[in-house]
Amino acid sequence: MQFGVSCGYVNDLGFVTHAEKLGYDFAWFPDSPLMRSNIWAMMAIAAQQTQRIRLGTGLAIPGLRLAPVAANGIATINRLAPGRVFFGTGTGNTAMRTMGQRPARVAEFKEYLRVIRALLVGEETEYTLNGATHSVRFQNTHLNYIDLDHKIPMMVGGFGPRAQGLAGELGDGIVTGIPRGGSIAKVRANVERGAKAAGRTLEGFETYALANLLMLEEGETLTSERVIQDCGPAIMANVHYLVDFVRETGATPPDYVQPIWDDYMKFHMSRDEATRHMKLHESHYSYLDPDEARFITPEIIGNFCIAGRPNDIVNQLHTLEEEGLTGIVFSLPADSAFRLTEDFARNVIANM
């Protein structure tokens, strides 16, 4: 099992070097320009400040930049940290929602993946923009402004069956979520379906997951204030995603969120309509909105989190590893990320 951290603030870049010293395997950088520091600036600095830890976009968003621009960005970072870079990309929920826009549709996402995959292996490919299609490729690579010699794995964000199938069709790995993406067995089945349709094998394919962590200390319960504050931001980020998903698809909210769904929707709809889309995602993985703390109940914590004492978490991670999970990252509250990262390395990673 590989373990990762997420870093979104330029003033916290020391967090990545600290994670490297603690033995973490990778760091990813979120792509939400109205909520986080610039992804390429962050990665360029991190590449200069680290020696071993792998660095990747987590996740780069199609709606924010053209495919050739994204390919250039990650290949430039690869020039700074050769062989330590991966390109994670997804349709873009929070980044687009905070601008009042929708994530990329699956067909758009597939084309985006196709173009980037071709460019990152040095191929010439057809690229369509504004209704015009032309052949494109990286030119003058002998000038070393990018690095295509060291492979840049493409990790495809997939929380639903169709996107998970795209990961199998075009990706080197998948980034899903627990519990939002379904069981690891179901994720792998959808990936295999996509790979089979494309005539690909899954040799070397990696399965990563963004998960919610709660490590209980001696004497704590699921109603302890620290517990609620530490796991609440990640839980609510998942609830916020589901609000948009259910509204747009008409799907039934999943069982794991049903205990609070009706009450939460009443609360959400009471917000000012003009700014509701911003308020929904404002606390995204960073802090727990005081008005939302009441929704972090013991039942909801149990439904959303990998939770328990360190030995319990080790056992849960071993089970996920047996199911096919190869890497996991926890998005932690900004004010406690250093402490939680140290505690997890000492009490869990050291015992895996």
C-alpha positions as CSV (number, residue, x, y, z in Angstrom):
1,M,0.0,0.0,0.0
2,Q,1.3,3.5,-0.9
3,F,0.3,6.5,1.2
4,G,-0.1,10.1,0.0
5,V,-0.8,13.6,1.3
6,S,-2.6,16.5,-0.3
7,C,-1.3,20.1,-0.3
8,G,-3.3,23.0,-1.6
9,Y,-1.8,26.1,0.0
10,V,1.5,27.7,-0.9
11,N,2.3,28.7,2.7
12,D,2.0,25.0,3.6
13,L,4.5,23.6,1.1
14,G,6.8,22.5,4.0
15,F,4.1,19.9,4.6
16,V,5.2,18.0,1.5
17,T,8.9,17.9,2.6
18,H,7.8,16.9,6.0
19,A,5.6,14.1,4.6
20,E,8.6,12.9,2.5
21,K,10.7,12.6,5.7
22,L,7.9,10.7,7.4
23,G,8.0,8.1,4.6
24,Y,4.9,9.0,2.5
25,D,5.1,7.9,-1.1
26,F,3.3,10.7,-3.0
27,A,1.8,14.1,-2.7
28,W,-0.9,15.5,-4.9
29,F,-2.0,19.1,-5.5
30,P,-5.6,20.1,-6.0
31,D,-6.8,22.2,-8.9
32,S,-9.3,24.6,-7.5
33,P,-8.3,28.2,-8.5
34,L,-10.9,30.0,-6.4
35,M,-10.0,28.0,-3.3
36,R,-6.4,26.8,-3.5
37,S,-3.0,28.1,-4.6
38,N,-1.9,27.7,-8.3
39,I,-1.2,24.1,-9.0
40,W,1.8,24.5,-11.3
41,A,3.5,27.1,-9.0
42,M,3.0,24.7,-6.0
43,M,4.4,21.7,-7.9
44,A,7.4,23.5,-9.2
45,I,8.4,24.6,-5.7
46,A,7.8,21.1,-4.3
47,A,9.9,19.6,-7.1
48,Q,12.8,21.8,-6.0
49,Q,12.3,21.1,-2.3
50,T,12.0,17.3,-2.4
51,Q,14.2,14.3,-3.6
52,R,12.1,11.1,-3.4
53,I,8.4,11.7,-3.0
54,R,6.3,11.5,-6.2
55,L,4.3,14.6,-7.2
56,G,1.1,14.8,-9.1
57,T,-2.0,16.8,-9.9
58,G,-4.9,15.7,-7.8
59,L,-6.9,16.3,-9.9
60,A,-6.2,18.6,-12.9
61,I,-9.5,19.9,-14.4
62,P,-10.3,19.9,-18.2
63,G,-12.5,23.0,-17.9
64,L,-9.6,25.1,-16.6
65,R,-7.1,24.7,-19.4
66,L,-6.7,23.2,-22.9
67,A,-5.4,19.6,-23.1
68,P,-2.0,20.7,-24.7
69,V,-1.6,23.3,-22.0
70,A,-2.1,20.7,-19.3
71,A,0.3,18.3,-21.0
72,N,2.9,21.0,-21.1
73,G,2.4,21.8,-17.5
74,I,2.9,18.3,-16.2
75,A,5.8,17.6,-18.6
76,T,7.5,20.8,-17.4
77,I,7.2,19.6,-13.8
78,N,8.7,16.3,-15.0
79,R,11.7,18.3,-16.2
80,L,12.2,19.5,-12.6
81,A,11.6,16.1,-10.9
82,P,12.3,13.5,-13.6
83,G,10.5,10.3,-13.1
84,R,8.7,11.5,-9.9
85,V,5.6,13.0,-11.6
86,F,2.1,11.7,-12.4
87,F,-0.8,13.4,-14.0
88,G,-4.1,13.0,-12.2
89,T,-7.2,14.4,-13.9
90,G,-10.9,14.3,-13.3
91,T,-14.1,16.0,-14.7
92,G,-13.9,18.7,-12.1
93,N,-16.6,19.1,-9.5
94,T,-15.6,21.7,-7.0
95,A,-13.3,23.7,-9.3
96,M,-16.1,24.2,-11.8
97,R,-19.0,24.5,-9.3
98,T,-17.4,27.4,-7.5
99,M,-17.5,29.3,-10.9
100,G,-21.1,28.3,-11.4
101,Q,-20.2,25.8,-14.1
102,R,-20.7,22.1,-14.6
103,P,-18.0,19.4,-14.7
104,A,-16.8,18.0,-18.0
105,R,-19.2,15.5,-19.6
106,V,-17.8,12.0,-20.1
107,A,-17.4,12.3,-23.9
108,E,-15.5,15.6,-23.4
109,F,-13.4,14.0,-20.7
110,K,-12.5,11.0,-22.9
111,E,-11.3,13.3,-25.7
112,Y,-9.2,15.3,-23.2
113,L,-7.6,12.1,-21.9
114,R,-6.9,10.8,-25.5
115,V,-5.1,14.0,-26.5
116,I,-3.0,14.3,-23.3
117,R,-2.1,10.6,-23.4
118,A,-0.8,10.9,-26.9
119,L,1.2,14.1,-26.2
120,L,2.8,12.7,-23.1
121,V,4.2,9.7,-25.0
122,G,5.6,12.0,-27.7
123,E,3.0,11.3,-30.4
124,E,1.4,13.5,-32.9
125,T,-2.3,13.6,-32.6
126,E,-5.5,15.3,-33.9
127,Y,-6.7,18.1,-31.7
128,T,-10.0,20.0,-32.1
129,L,-10.6,23.5,-30.8
130,N,-13.3,26.0,-31.7
131,G,-14.6,23.6,-34.4
132,A,-11.2,23.3,-36.2
133,T,-9.1,20.1,-36.1
134,H,-5.4,20.1,-36.6
135,S,-2.4,17.8,-35.9
136,V,-0.4,18.8,-32.9
137,R,2.7,17.5,-31.1
138,F,5.4,18.9,-28.8
139,Q,8.0,20.5,-31.0
140,N,11.8,21.1,-30.4
141,T,11.9,18.7,-27.5
142,H,15.7,18.6,-27.9
143,L,15.7,22.0,-26.2
144,N,14.7,20.2,-23.0
145,Y,11.9,22.6,-22.0
146,I,9.9,19.5,-21.0
147,D,10.7,15.9,-20.1
148,L,9.0,13.1,-22.0
149,D,11.8,10.6,-21.6
150,H,10.7,9.7,-18.1
151,K,7.1,8.2,-18.2
152,I,4.4,10.4,-16.7
153,P,1.6,8.0,-15.6
154,M,-1.9,9.3,-16.2
155,M,-4.3,8.6,-13.3
156,V,-7.9,9.0,-14.2
157,G,-10.4,10.3,-11.6
158,G,-13.5,8.0,-11.6
159,F,-16.3,8.1,-9.1
160,G,-19.0,6.6,-11.4
161,P,-19.0,3.5,-13.7
162,R,-18.5,5.4,-17.0
163,A,-15.5,7.4,-15.8
164,Q,-14.1,4.2,-14.2
165,G,-14.4,2.5,-17.5
166,L,-12.4,5.4,-19.1
167,A,-9.6,4.8,-16.6
168,G,-9.3,1.2,-17.9
169,E,-9.5,2.3,-21.5
170,L,-7.0,5.2,-21.4
171,G,-5.3,5.5,-18.0
172,D,-2.4,4.0,-16.2
173,G,-4.4,4.0,-13.0
174,I,-7.6,5.3,-11.4
175,V,-8.3,7.7,-8.5
176,T,-11.6,6.9,-6.9
177,G,-13.2,7.7,-3.6
178,I,-14.4,5.8,-0.5
179,P,-17.3,5.5,-0.1
180,R,-18.4,7.7,-3.0
181,G,-16.8,5.6,-5.8
182,G,-18.3,2.3,-4.6
183,S,-16.4,-0.8,-3.4
184,I,-12.9,-1.4,-4.7
185,A,-14.2,-4.6,-6.2
186,K,-16.9,-2.7,-8.2
187,V,-14.3,-0.1,-9.2
188,R,-11.9,-2.7,-10.5
189,A,-14.8,-4.5,-12.4
190,N,-15.6,-1.2,-14.2
191,V,-11.9,-0.6,-15.0
192,E,-11.6,-4.1,-16.4
193,R,-14.6,-3.5,-18.6
194,G,-13.1,-0.4,-20.1
195,A,-9.7,-2.1,-20.6
196,K,-11.3,-5.1,-22.3
197,A,-13.2,-2.9,-24.7
198,A,-10.0,-1.1,-25.6
199,G,-8.0,-4.4,-26.0
200,R,-5.7,-3.4,-23.1
201,T,-4.3,-5.4,-20.2
202,L,-4.1,-4.0,-16.7
203,E,-0.5,-4.9,-16.0
204,G,1.0,-2.3,-13.7
205,F,-2.4,-0.5,-13.4
206,E,-2.8,1.3,-10.0
207,T,-5.9,1.9,-8.0
208,Y,-5.8,4.9,-5.7
209,A,-8.6,6.2,-3.4
210,L,-9.3,9.4,-1.6
211,A,-10.7,8.4,1.8
212,N,-11.8,10.0,5.0
213,L,-9.7,9.2,8.0
214,L,-10.6,9.2,11.7
215,M,-8.0,7.8,14.1
216,L,-9.4,7.7,17.6
217,E,-7.3,8.5,20.6
218,E,-7.5,6.7,24.0
219,G,-10.9,7.4,25.6
220,E,-12.4,9.2,22.6
221,T,-15.8,8.6,21.2
222,L,-17.5,9.5,17.9
223,T,-19.1,12.5,19.7
224,S,-15.8,14.0,20.9
225,E,-15.2,17.6,19.7
226,R,-11.8,16.8,18.2
227,V,-13.3,13.8,16.3
228,I,-16.0,16.0,14.8
229,Q,-13.6,18.8,13.8
230,D,-11.0,16.4,12.3
231,C,-13.2,14.2,10.1
232,G,-16.1,16.7,9.5
233,P,-14.5,18.7,6.6
234,A,-13.9,15.6,4.5
235,I,-17.3,14.1,5.2
236,M,-19.1,17.3,4.3
237,A,-17.1,17.7,1.1
238,N,-18.6,14.4,0.0
239,V,-22.1,15.5,1.0
240,H,-21.6,18.7,-1.0
241,Y,-20.7,16.7,-4.1
242,L,-23.8,14.6,-3.6
243,V,-26.1,17.7,-3.5
244,D,-25.0,18.7,-7.0
245,F,-25.1,15.1,-8.3
246,V,-28.6,14.3,-7.0
247,R,-29.9,17.6,-8.2
248,E,-28.6,17.2,-11.8
249,T,-29.2,13.5,-12.3
250,G,-32.3,12.9,-10.3
251,A,-30.6,9.9,-8.7
252,T,-31.6,8.6,-5.2
253,P,-29.1,9.7,-2.6
254,P,-26.9,6.7,-1.6
255,D,-27.7,4.9,1.6
256,Y,-24.7,6.1,3.5
257,V,-26.0,9.7,3.4
258,Q,-29.7,9.0,3.9
259,P,-29.7,9.6,7.7
260,I,-29.0,13.3,7.3
261,W,-30.1,14.0,3.7
262,D,-33.5,15.6,4.2
263,D,-32.4,17.8,7.0
264,Y,-29.3,18.8,5.1
265,M,-31.2,19.7,2.0
266,K,-33.6,21.9,4.0
267,F,-30.6,23.7,5.4
268,H,-28.9,24.1,2.0
269,M,-32.1,25.4,0.4
270,S,-32.5,28.0,3.1
271,R,-29.3,29.8,1.9
272,D,-29.4,32.8,-0.4
273,E,-30.0,31.5,-3.9
274,A,-27.5,33.9,-5.6
275,T,-24.6,32.6,-3.6
276,R,-25.7,29.1,-2.7
277,H,-23.4,27.4,-5.2
278,M,-20.4,29.1,-3.6
279,K,-21.4,28.5,0.0
280,L,-22.0,24.8,-0.7
281,H,-18.3,24.3,-1.5
282,E,-16.7,27.1,0.5
283,S,-15.3,24.8,3.3
284,H,-14.1,22.1,0.8
285,Y,-11.8,19.7,2.7
286,S,-10.4,22.7,4.7
287,Y,-12.5,23.3,7.8
288,L,-15.9,22.4,9.2
289,D,-18.6,25.0,8.7
290,P,-20.0,25.6,12.2
291,D,-23.5,25.6,10.7
292,E,-22.9,22.1,9.4
293,A,-21.3,20.5,12.5
294,R,-24.6,19.1,13.6
295,F,-24.7,16.8,10.6
296,I,-21.5,15.0,11.7
297,T,-23.2,12.2,13.7
298,P,-21.7,8.9,14.9
299,E,-23.7,7.1,12.3
300,I,-22.5,9.4,9.5
301,I,-18.9,9.1,10.7
302,G,-19.2,5.3,10.6
303,N,-20.7,5.4,7.1
304,F,-18.1,7.8,5.6
305,C,-14.8,7.1,7.3
306,I,-12.0,4.6,7.8
307,A,-12.2,4.9,11.5
308,G,-11.1,3.4,14.8
309,R,-8.0,2.9,16.8
310,P,-4.7,2.5,14.9
311,N,-4.9,-1.3,14.9
312,D,-8.5,-1.1,13.5
313,I,-7.3,1.1,10.7
314,V,-4.4,-1.1,9.9
315,N,-6.8,-4.1,9.5
316,Q,-9.2,-2.1,7.3
317,L,-6.3,-1.0,5.1
318,H,-5.1,-4.6,4.7
319,T,-8.6,-5.6,3.6
320,L,-8.7,-2.8,1.0
321,E,-5.3,-3.8,-0.2
322,E,-6.5,-7.4,-0.6
323,E,-9.4,-6.1,-2.7
324,G,-7.0,-4.4,-5.1
325,L,-6.3,-0.9,-3.6
326,T,-2.7,0.1,-4.2
327,G,-2.6,3.7,-2.9
328,I,-4.6,5.9,-0.5
329,V,-4.6,9.6,0.3
330,F,-6.5,11.4,3.1
331,S,-7.5,15.1,2.7
332,L,-7.0,16.6,6.1
333,P,-8.2,19.8,7.7
334,A,-5.7,22.7,7.2
335,D,-5.2,23.4,10.9
336,S,-4.4,19.8,11.9
337,A,-2.8,18.3,8.8
338,F,0.7,18.2,10.2
339,R,-0.3,16.5,13.5
340,L,-2.6,14.0,11.8
341,T,0.0,13.2,9.2
342,E,2.6,12.5,11.9
343,D,0.2,10.4,14.0
344,F,-0.8,8.3,11.0
345,A,2.8,7.7,9.9
346,R,3.8,6.7,13.5
347,N,0.8,4.6,14.4
348,V,-0.4,3.1,11.0
349,I,2.1,3.2,8.3
350,A,4.8,1.9,10.6
351,N,2.6,-1.1,11.3
352,M,1.5,-2.0,7.8
